[in-house]
């Protein structure tokens, strides 16, 4: 069906609904156009969506609550029905009036007693609610007109919502009158008609029961799958569930069928023994169907409650109480209702509309969330337009509408303020702050708000700087900039700050006038340059003039001018120049005095240099111009500091911790001392230490000059002459040790001391070797021949003493070596005389030959005859005496 026919249909339907049910909340004249606009803009011509959204307002958001209350009344009515009307709970009278007929008979079953005669209740045969409304029964069922508020599924409780809105049945006034006449004329059927159509009724009941059983099986199977999976969003295919509308239609068909007269036996033949069981089964099927219908209606009630909102109050979604949102739909409620629809064992066609509405709402909210914390006004209007077209009024849409409304109002106020501000009207800073806070906290930006924010920040920053300038010391340039910037603003709160700034500015200008009167340099500079000089050149020229004035007779007046200028809380360039030059003059006097008396140490010279750098950095001049400014004696200070540092480095290199393995000559010490005497810095302590070391070294060399000469040590050429004692006796080891003991505390080593110590070490090593070869006392005879020293070592010691140590007295050790050497030589001569022969001479008379000979003779003596043994005794005894001679001297020959 096209869109135009949908519009006509909903319009005709609304008009007929108003004619039939004036309490439905629809006004045909005032509200028809709005509902048509609602159908066109929000529902996009979808009649099902429009029907669901409009009908959700009939329950006023209390459909689930009404169904619970009706169940409560039903339960208490069933319990107290047998006790009369005096024991009914509150509210049960309405249910009793609804459930009883004019004859006072009640229905024991949910759908009516199948064994009872339907003639007692005409409304049972004509279930359409329109008939009851026309006949005047509308007031009885006024609280039960909605399908969600019905207490039971009976002919009286069939939903008008499905008949009117959902199915799209439009009932005109003529049709209603025809239904009214039919309800009066037709009446209940006769007994002959019931008997004639007994088989047809039975077949219709059987077919209806089978259809209901098949639908119930599908509902139970779907319910079991949902319980097992616990997740309705799984991708596994679920069985088809029956539709709620179909179940209601089948139950309505069952309710329209006439029950059996005289019980079940009058309908079923006597040969069929299962007629009672069939009736029981039919009753159970209908009861189960009613249970599933109740479940579906409960779910549908939650859908209607979630979608409920008052269309008339949608424009007023933001309340006056701190922005409390009213009459809006919650997405959480929609999600919960949509989940209930999925888990419901019967299919609700309204669930499709609900899913589509939820999808559109979530999509819009995601788009609104992705726009950021601050969005442009035009973009916010576009989002609001899209949000107003949604099927339900969301909370975020209402909030955005409220923000746009505030933004429009704020924009209007800002424009009015700008117009009045340009005309010269003054405003308070609090007014500007309120406008700024209102526009910034709203979260929607526009051009006027940005300009206001910049103006507010500019004014706030100016007030902060002006307050700091009035409460503390500031520069003259800052005051002038603040006063120039004030011309761009027109606020009431700035007059006091401006007056304070003008007061400080006048004081500063008056002081500058007095300063220029005492230190005039602008005219001279103007004459030199031949034009208008630069401001930096003027200030630099003032520095020279101030320095010249300080060293003249104007020093006292300039110091007094400095005192008066420091009382003004303004940093003026001439005042900074004057303070710098006066501090520089004081520092120059101290430097001049310390350099003249050589009283400044290295640290003090460094401090003077740092103070000069600090004074240079305080000048209000560019870096290139500042570098041209110097102290009075800055070059002398730099030279003195450089010479002091270099001398101390050289001194530390010679006498510091790193000089333990360093050897110097007395000439180097003399040169270091002479350099120290020419240093301007105060190095008296270090110079005294160098002088003491020089004196000690000189005395030691004078004392031990002859010893050094006798030991063959060359003396360093010095500028002073060393006297000689002319002692020609050869020095001993004790004399050398005594000389080294005299310089034990001397550091670092002189070259002469190092040479003498090396000589002493060689003598000690030589004597140790002599003691091993020729000990003073004869020790026990060694058990092994390999532990004896070689004769070549003895010869080597004699040669070393002759070549390397000729100048030292080693007589005792040499005597022992010579004596032992003579014994060995004589022993060799004896061996050569006693044993002659070619074989012996080939062995070079070595001790090894004698040992071999002695061993052989001893073997012959042990195994030979008596004569041979007697002859060998003499020879063995002689050889043994010869072999004992070298053992006596401890040498391995």
QUIPE-V431019 format. One record per backbone hydrogen bond with DSSP energy under -0.5 kcal/mol. NH is the residue of the N-H (numbers start at 1). CO is the residue of the C=O. If there is no record, write none. Layout:
NH;CO  NH;CO
//
This chain:
6;2  7;3  8;4  9;5  10;6  11;7  12;8  13;9  14;10  15;11  16;12  17;13  18;14  19;15  20;16  21;17  22;20  24;21  28;26  31;27  32;28  35;31  36;32  37;33  38;34  39;35  40;36  41;37  42;38  43;38  45;39  46;43  47;45  50;46  51;47  52;48  53;49  54;50  55;51  56;52  57;54  58;55  59;55  60;57  61;56  62;59  66;62  67;63  68;64  69;65  70;66  71;67  72;68  73;69  74;70  75;71  76;72  77;73  78;74  79;75  80;76  81;77  83;80  84;81  87;84  88;85  92;89  95;91  96;92  97;93  98;94  99;95  100;96  101;105  104;101  108;106  112;109  114;112  116;113  120;117  121;118  124;121  125;121  125;122  126;122  127;125  131;128  132;128  133;129  134;130  135;131  136;133  137;132  138;132  141;137  142;139  144;141  145;142  149;146  150;147  154;152  158;155  160;145  163;159  164;160  165;161  166;161  167;162  169;163  170;168  171;169  172;170  176;172  177;173  178;174  179;175  180;176  181;177  182;178  183;179  184;180  185;181  186;182  194;190  195;191  196;192  197;193  198;195  201;197  202;198  203;199  204;200  205;201  206;202  207;203  208;204  209;205  210;206  211;207  212;208  213;209  214;210  215;211  216;212  217;213  218;214  219;215  220;216  221;217  222;218  223;219  224;220  225;221  226;222  227;223  228;224  229;225  230;226  234;231  244;347  247;243  248;244  249;245  250;246  251;247  252;248  253;249  254;250  255;251  256;252  257;253  260;114  263;260  266;263  267;264  268;264  272;269  273;271  275;272  278;274  279;275  280;276  281;277  282;278  283;279  284;280  285;281  286;282  287;283  288;284  289;285  290;286  291;287  292;288  293;289  294;290  295;291  296;292  297;293  298;294  299;295  300;296  301;297  302;298  303;299  304;300  305;301  306;302  307;303  308;304  308;305  311;309  313;310  314;311  316;313  317;314  319;317  319;324  322;320  323;319  324;321  326;317  329;393  334;330  335;331  336;332  337;333  338;334  339;335  340;336  341;337  342;338  343;339  344;340  347;242  349;347  351;348  352;349  353;349  354;350  355;351  356;352  357;353  358;354  359;355  360;356  361;357  362;358  363;359  364;360  365;361  366;362  367;363  368;364  369;365  370;366  371;367  372;369  375;443  377;445  380;376  381;377  382;378  383;379  384;380  385;381  386;382  387;383  388;384  389;385  390;387  394;392  395;329  398;394  399;395  400;396  401;397  402;398  403;399  404;400  405;401  406;402  407;403  408;404  409;405  410;406  411;407  412;408  413;409  414;410  415;411  416;412  417;413  418;414  419;415  420;416  421;417  422;418  423;419  424;421  425;420  427;490  432;428  433;429  434;430  435;431  436;432  437;433  438;434  439;435  440;436  441;437  442;438  443;439  444;439  445;375  450;446  451;447  452;448  453;449  454;450  455;451  456;452  457;453  458;454  459;455  460;456  461;457  462;458  463;459  464;460  465;461  466;462  467;463  468;464  469;465  470;466  471;467  472;468  474;569  476;571  479;475  480;476  481;477  482;478  483;479  484;480  485;481  486;482  487;483  487;484  488;485  489;486  492;427  494;491  495;492  498;494  499;495  500;496  501;497  502;498  503;499  504;500  505;501  506;502  507;503  508;504  509;505  510;506  511;507  512;508  513;509  514;510  515;511  516;512  517;513  518;514  518;515  519;515  525;521  526;522  527;523  528;524  529;525  530;526  533;531  538;534  539;535  540;536  541;537  542;538  543;539  544;540  545;541  546;542  547;543  548;544  549;545  550;546  551;547  552;549  554;549  555;552  558;554  559;555  560;556  561;557  562;558  563;559  564;560  565;561  566;562  567;563  568;565  569;567  570;568  571;474  572;570  576;572  577;573  578;574  579;575  580;576  581;577  582;578  583;579  584;580  585;581  586;582  587;583  588;584  589;585  590;586  591;587  592;588  593;589  594;590  595;591  596;592  597;593  598;594  599;594  600;594  601;599  605;601  606;602  607;603  608;604  609;605  610;606  611;607  612;608  613;609  614;610  615;611  616;612  617;613  618;614  619;616  621;619  626;622  627;623  628;625  629;626  634;631  637;633  638;634  639;635  640;636  641;637  642;638  643;639  644;640  645;641  646;642  647;643  648;644  649;645  650;646  651;647  652;648  653;649  654;650  655;651  656;652  659;656  660;657  662;659  664;749  669;665  670;666  671;667  672;668  673;669  674;670  675;671  676;672  677;673  678;674  678;675  679;676  682;600  683;681  687;683  688;684  689;685  690;686  691;687  692;688  693;689  694;690  695;691  696;692  697;693  698;694  699;695  700;696  701;697  702;698  703;699  704;700  705;702  708;704  709;705  710;706  711;707  712;709  713;708  718;716  723;721  728;726  731;807  736;732  737;733  738;734  739;735  740;736  741;737  742;738  743;739  743;740  744;741  746;743  749;662  751;664  754;750  755;751  756;752  757;753  758;754  759;755  760;756  761;757  762;758  763;759  764;760  765;761  766;762  767;763  768;764  769;765  770;766  771;767  772;768  773;769  774;770  787;784  788;785  789;890  791;892  793;790  794;790  795;791  796;792  797;793  798;794  799;795  800;796  801;797  802;798  803;799  804;800  805;800  808;805  809;731  810;808  814;810  815;811  816;812  817;813  818;814  819;815  820;816  821;817  822;818  823;819  824;820  825;821  826;822  827;823  828;824  829;825  830;826  831;827  832;828  833;829  834;830  835;831  836;834  841;837  842;838  843;839  844;841  845;840  846;843  849;846  850;846  851;847  852;848  853;849  854;850  855;851  856;852  857;853  858;854  859;855  860;856  861;857  862;858  863;859  864;860  869;865  870;866  871;867  872;868  873;869  874;870  875;871  876;872  877;873  878;874  879;875  880;876  881;877  882;878  883;879  884;880  885;882  886;882  887;883  888;884  888;885  889;885  889;886  890;886  890;887  891;886  892;789  893;891
//
